[in-house]
Each structure stands twice: as C-alpha cells, then as structure tokens.
C-alpha cells in the first residue's frame, strides 16, 4: 500500500471538519473542505461522516479533475475552480450553517447593516444564483458571487468561506453564520439601516490594518492607547 503523503495537513483537515460539526455550523455529512498543496489540492471524500473520517480518507486531486483514493466530494468542481481562480487563498470551506442557509433560500444578499459584514472583504456578502449541486453551473455561480469577496451565500444551498489557512476559513465561516443570524433577527423588526459605503471603506481598512498586527487607528491618531513607557 502506498505511503500517505501530506499526513499533517490531512490530520488538520479532519480536525477542522470535526470542529465544523461541533460548533454547529455543519451537520452530518453535509459540507466539504479543501486545501491547496502546491500544484494539487486535498479535499474531503464524498458521503463520509466526519466523526469516522481518518487522515488517509482525505482525497488528493489534481486541477485536471483526476484524483487518488476515495471518491471526492460531489462539490469538487467549485473547490477546484475557486482554488485555481483565487491564488490569494489556499482553503475553501463549504457548509450548510442554519442562518446563512435561511438567507440563501430567499436569495438574500447580506448588506452592510452591521460593520462586521466587512470581514468578507466588501460592503455585502452576496448570494449566488441557484444551480444544481455538484455542477459546473454552481461553480460558475460561486466564483461570480465571490468576486472581490472571501465569503458568499449559495442560493438555496449554504455558504462558502475562503482563507489562507484552515483556521482562518473556519473562523470566517463562523462569522458569516453569526452575521446571518443577526440579519435574520434584525429583519423581524423591519429593514435595518445600512452603513454607507464610505464608512464601510474605513471599516475594511481598519480590519486590514489589524490583520497585519497593527492597531485599529492610523499611526499618530491616538496619543493614549500606546504601550506604557513608549
């Protein structure tokens, strides 16, 4: 039997998959996960429960659609196409989180009703048009909805979150679900006010600064919040 390659990455993927279910953003065998490995990628197999999945079960795929091991997730096309199209990320996480899916079944894009909408990289978290699962049409719809974004909803389906790492993709998927829940609840009181684009530009700029380890304020604009003795 051939030696399993990229064992550490496979173990990390299984761990993230189990965290998806434990956190409640995914259920049963729904959802899937992929990780870029050089000129190939690893992806979860089809119809295998996460609690019984082993690192050896993770499937290795090439970008031409060929694979080694078990049959890959039925959604392998959008994993392949997103990873090929988006060289800025290395992880694609898909799940059927309840509130994100609630909005997706109504084809609702999430507007900037709350500043944390900006975690997906723009003023909205778009919802894609509907397409049958596992098809090229769904892949095309996802890429369109993800243009300039790190997350999107899939019409009448679920959500996709992207990341440079497995942990960052899981974090973003959890944030998208939280934002979705807030939006569903806010809508019960009526359409909430929307933050203007110029404010969201400031929010997104703050988020980018903080992601690089800097404070939320531009240098020199805050003379109080600085390390003591500096």
C-alpha positions in Angstrom: 0.0 0.0 0.0 1.5 3.4 -1.0 2.6 5.8 1.8 0.1 8.5 2.6 1.5 11.9 1.7 0.9 15.3 3.5 -0.2 13.5 6.6 0.0 16.6 8.9 -2.3 18.6 6.5 -4.7 15.7 6.3 -4.9 15.5 10.1 -5.5 19.2 10.3 -8.3 18.9 7.8 -10.1 16.2 9.7 -9.8 18.3 12.9 -11.3 21.3 11.2 -14.2 19.2 9.8 -15.0 17.9 13.3 -14.9 21.5 14.6 -17.4 22.5 11.9 -19.9 19.9 13.3 -19.0 20.6 16.9 -19.6 24.3 16.5 -23.0 23.7 14.9 -22.2 25.3 11.5 -22.5 22.0 9.8 -24.4 18.8 10.2 -23.9 15.1 9.3 -22.1 14.6 6.0 -23.1 18.0 4.6 -20.3 20.5 3.8 -16.8 19.9 2.5 -13.3 21.3 2.8 -10.3 21.7 0.5 -6.6 22.7 1.0 -4.1 23.7 -1.7 -0.9 21.7 -1.7 1.5 23.0 -4.3 0.1 22.3 -7.7 -2.6 20.0 -6.3 -5.2 20.1 -3.5 -6.6 17.9 -0.8 -10.4 17.6 -0.4 -12.8 15.7 1.8 -14.3 12.5 0.4 -18.0 12.1 -0.6 -20.6 10.9 1.9 -18.2 10.1 4.8 -19.2 11.2 8.3 -16.6 13.5 9.9 -16.5 11.5 13.1 -15.3 8.4 11.4 -13.1 10.1 8.8 -9.4 9.4 9.0 -6.5 11.4 7.5 -6.0 8.6 5.0 -9.5 9.2 3.7 -8.8 12.7 2.5 -8.6 12.7 -1.3 -5.7 14.1 -3.3 -6.8 15.8 -6.6 -5.1 17.5 -9.5 -6.5 20.5 -11.2 -7.4 18.4 -14.2 -10.0 16.6 -12.1 -8.1 13.3 -11.6 -7.8 12.0 -8.1 -6.2 9.4 -5.9 -8.1 7.5 -3.2 -11.8 7.7 -2.3 -14.3 9.4 -4.4 -14.0 13.2 -3.8 -16.8 15.4 -2.5 -19.6 16.0 -5.0 -18.7 19.7 -4.9 -15.1 19.1 -6.0 -15.7 21.4 -9.1 -16.2 24.6 -7.2 -13.3 23.7 -4.9 -11.0 23.2 -7.9 -12.2 26.2 -9.7 -12.1 28.6 -6.8 -8.6 27.5 -5.8 -7.5 27.8 -9.5 -9.1 31.2 -9.9 -8.2 32.7 -6.5 -4.5 32.4 -5.9 -4.8 34.7 -2.9 -6.3 31.9 -0.8 -5.5 28.3 -0.1 -8.6 26.9 1.7 -12.2 26.6 0.6 -14.8 25.7 3.3 -18.4 24.9 2.4 -21.1 24.3 5.0 -24.9 24.4 5.5 -25.0 26.6 8.5 -28.6 27.3 9.5 -28.9 31.1 9.4 -26.7 31.5 6.4 -28.8 28.9 4.6 -32.0 30.6 5.8 -31.0 33.7 3.9 -29.7 31.7 1.0 -33.1 30.0 0.4 -34.6 33.5 0.0 -31.6 34.6 -2.2 -30.9 37.4 0.2 -27.6 39.2 -0.1 -26.4 40.5 3.3 -26.0 44.3 3.2 -23.8 46.3 5.5 -26.4 46.5 8.2 -23.6 45.8 10.7 -19.9 46.7 10.2 -18.8 43.1 10.6 -20.2 42.4 7.2 -16.8 43.7 6.1 -15.0 40.6 7.3 -15.9 39.1 3.9 -13.9 41.8 2.2 -16.6 44.1 0.9 -19.8 46.1 1.6 -22.0 43.0 1.1 -21.9 39.2 1.4 -23.5 38.2 -1.9 -25.9 35.4 -2.5 -25.3 33.5 -5.7 -27.9 32.4 -8.2 -29.2 28.9 -7.7 -27.6 25.9 -9.6 -27.8 22.2 -9.1 -25.3 20.9 -6.5 -22.1 19.3 -8.0 -22.4 21.1 -11.3 -20.2 23.4 -13.3 -23.1 25.9 -13.2 -22.8 26.0 -9.4 -19.1 26.5 -9.6 -19.5 29.4 -12.1 -22.2 31.0 -9.8 -19.9 30.7 -6.8 -16.9 32.3 -8.5 -19.2 35.2 -9.6 -20.5 35.8 -6.1 -17.0 35.6 -4.6 -15.6 38.2 -6.9 -13.7 40.6 -4.5 -15.0 38.7 -1.5 -13.8 36.0 0.9 -17.3 34.6 1.5 -20.7 34.2 -0.2 -24.0 32.5 0.2 -25.1 29.9 -2.3 -28.7 30.3 -3.5 -31.0 27.7 -1.8 -27.9 25.8 -0.6 -25.5 27.2 2.0 -22.3 29.2 2.3 -18.7 29.3 1.2 -15.8 30.8 3.2 -12.2 31.2 2.0 -9.0 31.5 3.8 -5.2 31.4 3.7 -5.3 28.7 6.4 -7.8 26.1 7.6 -8.3 28.0 10.9 -9.0 31.3 9.2 -11.5 29.7 6.9 -13.3 28.2 9.8 -13.2 31.5 11.7 -14.8 33.3 8.7 -17.5 30.7 8.2 -18.4 31.1 11.9 -18.5 34.9 11.5 -20.7 34.6 8.4 -23.1 32.4 10.3 -23.2 34.9 13.2 -23.8 37.8 10.9 -26.5 35.8 9.1 -28.2 35.2 12.4 -28.1 38.8 13.4 -29.6 39.8 10.0 -32.4 37.3 10.2 -33.3 38.6 13.7 -32.9 42.3 12.6 -35.3 41.7 9.7 -38.1 40.7 12.2 -38.1 44.4 13.2 -38.1 45.6 9.6 -35.4 46.5 7.2 -32.4 47.7 9.2 -30.5 50.9 8.3 -27.4 50.3 6.1 -24.0 51.8 6.7 -22.8 53.9 3.8 -20.1 52.7 1.5 -17.6 55.3 2.7 -17.9 54.1 6.3 -17.5 50.5 5.2 -14.4 51.5 3.3 -13.0 52.8 6.6 -14.1 49.7 8.4 -12.5 47.4 5.9 -9.3 49.4 6.0 -9.3 49.1 9.8 -9.7 45.3 9.5 -6.8 45.0 7.1 -4.6 47.0 9.4 -5.5 44.8 12.4 -5.0 41.7 10.4 -1.4 42.8 9.9 -0.9 43.2 13.7 -1.4 47.0 13.8 -3.9 48.8 16.0 -7.3 50.0 14.7 -6.2 53.6 14.4 -3.8 55.1 11.9 -0.3 55.8 13.4 -0.3 59.1 15.4 -4.1 59.5 15.6 -4.3 58.2 19.2 -2.0 59.5 21.8 -3.4 57.5 24.7 -3.6 53.8 23.6 0.2 53.0 23.4 2.4 50.7 25.4 3.4 52.2 28.8 6.9 53.7 28.7 6.8 54.4 25.0 
